[in-house]
């Protein structure tokens, strides 16, 4: 199964988070993701102005494990697998502070903090859009209780490692997890109260005091630990806090990011095809030379002219054959192949390819999903959209995923970040002067917003599933204004 989330990463970049979930009963899971990008003609994005190298420069991808899924309350209650694994690693380190035990201890701190972040975010989203709204207050109260319980259980573990045989480094790892979780609580609780204030003011008034009380407790805790806190009158606009929060996020989630080895795909096949092209051109040149030699003999003007012409045509035939084979290669091979490893074990691979394609080869159902307006269809007869096809194949080994992790890992997330700066270089001024007539008969000038639309149609295929998504990016020279999910 494949799922996707799209969001605006910054003013110039969009981010697609694609989850490739393996299926029980299938050792090898194969996934395909095809993305058609419909680019307005006026942006002047075409094969002559936008090469493969430029596309891959604008595209940044990261591959990471899907965070193990737990309900927030199950992190420290019931079987409490995350807490039990964490506590076990603390006890083992206290018994034997060796390098192996230290690595396992640090790993479990990171995984516990990452699971907490994911579970808290999922619970917040569930409260914001529950199946029915009648139980939202109870959900908020349960949320606060669960957060307090998890933080208490984690912070209580410091007693195990507060012994003279352990180095300060061990306690630093523990504090990194503590600070990270406190930051996440601060961020997510403000997300929920801002939502309630906007959407459900009555509930906001009833739970505001309790939520703000928990946030205040966390601020006091961060002060007592010496962690940076948000300062109202910060001389550097809380720069150090923002930097440290980002560094902690990378530190905690580093355990989920996978090692990848990317290289060009089909290099051997490409060289074979290019050698065939050289051979074809050489056969032509040799055949012309032999035929003129037999007819006119050696050291004659016709033979000399034939050699020159055959040499000229030989190079052209070689280049045409190379172009033909390169075009054929695009259909069967990809630009890059990436090997995905976890703990030095190969768990899968991915391939990716980029091409400009003609509209005539775009499947009819993709054009139907694109859903052009009549005006745009009429315009395309004179200046049609340019179409980019980005192909991606992924294969994952479920057995290797399960073998190389203590936690239940279902698949990987591919985070694709696409920078649109190249598409904005030839845009018109975003502010367009418009004029209106006032009621008193005078007129005045107002400003209209000139925008462009970039359409993404994405096809997903897996062993048991096929689906489509369409996103429309609204942007201008100032940056991305909106991402609309239309399917």
ChimeraX attribute file (.defattr): number of C-alpha atoms within 10 A of each C-alpha:
attribute: neighborCount
match mode: 1-to-1
recipient: residues
	/A:1	19
	/A:2	19
	/A:3	13
	/A:4	15
	/A:5	11
	/A:6	17
	/A:7	15
	/A:8	17
	/A:9	14
	/A:10	12
	/A:11	15
	/A:12	20
	/A:13	17
	/A:14	20
	/A:15	19
	/A:16	18
	/A:17	18
	/A:18	19
	/A:19	21
	/A:20	26
	/A:21	20
	/A:22	25
	/A:23	16
	/A:24	10
	/A:25	9
	/A:26	13
	/A:27	14
	/A:28	16
	/A:29	21
	/A:30	20
	/A:31	22
	/A:32	19
	/A:33	20
	/A:34	18
	/A:35	20
	/A:36	23
	/A:37	22
	/A:38	21
	/A:39	21
	/A:40	20
	/A:41	16
	/A:42	15
	/A:43	17
	/A:44	19
	/A:45	21
	/A:46	15
	/A:47	13
	/A:48	7
	/A:49	9
	/A:50	14
	/A:51	15
	/A:52	14
	/A:53	10
	/A:54	11
	/A:55	17
	/A:56	13
	/A:57	11
	/A:58	15
	/A:59	16
	/A:60	13
	/A:61	13
	/A:62	14
	/A:63	19
	/A:64	21
	/A:65	20
	/A:66	19
	/A:67	22
	/A:68	19
	/A:69	16
	/A:70	18
	/A:71	15
	/A:72	22
	/A:73	19
	/A:74	16
	/A:75	22
	/A:76	20
	/A:77	16
	/A:78	8
	/A:79	10
	/A:80	13
	/A:81	16
	/A:82	23
	/A:83	21
	/A:84	14
	/A:85	18
	/A:86	21
	/A:87	19
	/A:88	14
	/A:89	21
	/A:90	26
	/A:91	16
	/A:92	16
	/A:93	23
	/A:94	19
	/A:95	14
	/A:96	13
	/A:97	17
	/A:98	12
	/A:99	10
	/A:100	10
	/A:101	18
	/A:102	20
	/A:103	13
	/A:104	18
	/A:105	24
	/A:106	21
	/A:107	18
	/A:108	24
	/A:109	27
	/A:110	25
	/A:111	23
	/A:112	21
	/A:113	24
	/A:114	23
	/A:115	21
	/A:116	26
	/A:117	19
	/A:118	19
	/A:119	21
	/A:120	23
	/A:121	19
	/A:122	16
	/A:123	19
	/A:124	19
	/A:125	14
	/A:126	13
	/A:127	21
	/A:128	17
	/A:129	11
	/A:130	14
	/A:131	10
	/A:132	8
	/A:133	11
	/A:134	9
	/A:135	11
	/A:136	18
	/A:137	15
	/A:138	11
	/A:139	16
	/A:140	20
	/A:141	13
	/A:142	14
	/A:143	20
	/A:144	16
	/A:145	13
	/A:146	19
	/A:147	19
	/A:148	14
	/A:149	16
	/A:150	20
	/A:151	17
	/A:152	12
	/A:153	14
	/A:154	20
	/A:155	14
	/A:156	10
	/A:157	16
	/A:158	14
	/A:159	9
	/A:160	14
	/A:161	19
	/A:162	14
	/A:163	10
	/A:164	8
	/A:165	12
	/A:166	17
	/A:167	12
	/A:168	11
	/A:169	10
	/A:170	18
	/A:171	13
	/A:172	12
	/A:173	18
	/A:174	20
	/A:175	17
	/A:176	20
	/A:177	25
	/A:178	19
	/A:179	22
	/A:180	22
	/A:181	25
	/A:182	20
	/A:183	21
	/A:184	18
	/A:185	23
	/A:186	17
	/A:187	13
	/A:188	17
	/A:189	20
	/A:190	14
	/A:191	15
	/A:192	20
	/A:193	21
	/A:194	15
	/A:195	15
	/A:196	19
	/A:197	14
	/A:198	10
	/A:199	12
	/A:200	15
	/A:201	14
	/A:202	10
	/A:203	15
	/A:204	19
	/A:205	13
	/A:206	11
	/A:207	17
	/A:208	16
	/A:209	11
	/A:210	14
	/A:211	21
	/A:212	15
	/A:213	11
	/A:214	18
	/A:215	19
	/A:216	13
	/A:217	12
	/A:218	21
	/A:219	19
	/A:220	14
	/A:221	14
	/A:222	17
	/A:223	12
	/A:224	9
	/A:225	12
	/A:226	10
	/A:227	18
	/A:228	16
	/A:229	16
	/A:230	13
	/A:231	11
	/A:232	8
	/A:233	8
	/A:234	10
	/A:235	8
	/A:236	9
	/A:237	12
	/A:238	15
	/A:239	12
	/A:240	14
	/A:241	16
	/A:242	13
	/A:243	11
	/A:244	15
	/A:245	17
	/A:246	12
	/A:247	12
	/A:248	17
	/A:249	20
	/A:250	13
	/A:251	15
	/A:252	23
	/A:253	17
	/A:254	15
	/A:255	18
	/A:256	21
	/A:257	18
	/A:258	20
	/A:259	18
	/A:260	19
	/A:261	11
	/A:262	14
	/A:263	13
	/A:264	12
	/A:265	17
	/A:266	16
	/A:267	13
	/A:268	9
	/A:269	12
	/A:270	16
	/A:271	12
	/A:272	13
	/A:273	18
	/A:274	20
	/A:275	15
	/A:276	16
	/A:277	20
	/A:278	18
	/A:279	15
	/A:280	15
	/A:281	23
	/A:282	19
	/A:283	12
	/A:284	16
	/A:285	22
	/A:286	14
	/A:287	13
	/A:288	17
	/A:289	20
	/A:290	15
	/A:291	13
	/A:292	18
	/A:293	18
	/A:294	10
	/A:295	10
	/A:296	13
	/A:297	13
	/A:298	12
	/A:299	9
	/A:300	12
	/A:301	11
	/A:302	14
	/A:303	21
	/A:304	15
	/A:305	13
	/A:306	19
	/A:307	19
	/A:308	13
	/A:309	14
	/A:310	21
	/A:311	19
	/A:312	12
	/A:313	16
	/A:314	21
	/A:315	15
	/A:316	13
	/A:317	20
	/A:318	21
	/A:319	16
	/A:320	14
	/A:321	21
	/A:322	20
	/A:323	14
	/A:324	14
	/A:325	17
	/A:326	15
	/A:327	12
	/A:328	12
	/A:329	16
	/A:330	13
	/A:331	10
	/A:332	8
	/A:333	18
	/A:334	22
	/A:335	18
	/A:336	17
	/A:337	22
	/A:338	18
	/A:339	18
	/A:340	22
	/A:341	18
	/A:342	20
	/A:343	10
	/A:344	10
	/A:345	13
	/A:346	16
	/A:347	22
	/A:348	21
	/A:349	19
	/A:350	20
	/A:351	21
	/A:352	19
	/A:353	20
	/A:354	20
	/A:355	20
	/A:356	18
	/A:357	14
	/A:358	12
	/A:359	15
	/A:360	7
	/A:361	7
	/A:362	13
	/A:363	9
	/A:364	11
	/A:365	10
	/A:366	16
	/A:367	14
	/A:368	9
	/A:369	16
	/A:370	21
	/A:371	12
	/A:372	12
	/A:373	9
	/A:374	9
	/A:375	8
	/A:376	14
	/A:377	14
	/A:378	12
	/A:379	13
	/A:380	15
	/A:381	9
	/A:382	9
	/A:383	13
	/A:384	17
	/A:385	24
	/A:386	21
	/A:387	22
	/A:388	21
	/A:389	20
	/A:390	18
	/A:391	19
	/A:392	19
	/A:393	17
	/A:394	20
	/A:395	20
	/A:396	24
	/A:397	18
	/A:398	22
	/A:399	14
	/A:400	17
	/A:401	25
	/A:402	15
	/A:403	12
	/A:404	14
	/A:405	11
	/A:406	11
	/A:407	17
	/A:408	14
	/A:409	19
	/A:410	19
	/A:411	24
	/A:412	21
	/A:413	23
	/A:414	18
	/A:415	19
	/A:416	17
	/A:417	21
	/A:418	20
	/A:419	19
	/A:420	19
	/A:421	15
	/A:422	16
	/A:423	21
	/A:424	19
	/A:425	12
	/A:426	12
	/A:427	17
	/A:428	15
	/A:429	12
	/A:430	16
	/A:431	15
	/A:432	11
	/A:433	9
	/A:434	11
	/A:435	11
	/A:436	11
	/A:437	10
	/A:438	9
	/A:439	7
	/A:440	6
	/A:441	7
	/A:442	8
	/A:443	11
	/A:444	9
	/A:445	10
	/A:446	11
	/A:447	11
	/A:448	12
	/A:449	11
	/A:450	14
	/A:451	19
	/A:452	21
	/A:453	16
	/A:454	17
	/A:455	21
	/A:456	23
	/A:457	21
	/A:458	22
	/A:459	17
	/A:460	21
	/A:461	17
	/A:462	20
	/A:463	14
	/A:464	8
	/A:465	10
	/A:466	14
	/A:467	13
	/A:468	16
	/A:469	17
	/A:470	20
	/A:471	19
	/A:472	20
	/A:473	19
	/A:474	16
	/A:475	23
	/A:476	22
	/A:477	19
	/A:478	15
	/A:479	17
	/A:480	22
	/A:481	14
	/A:482	15
	/A:483	18
	/A:484	14
	/A:485	14
	/A:486	13
	/A:487	12
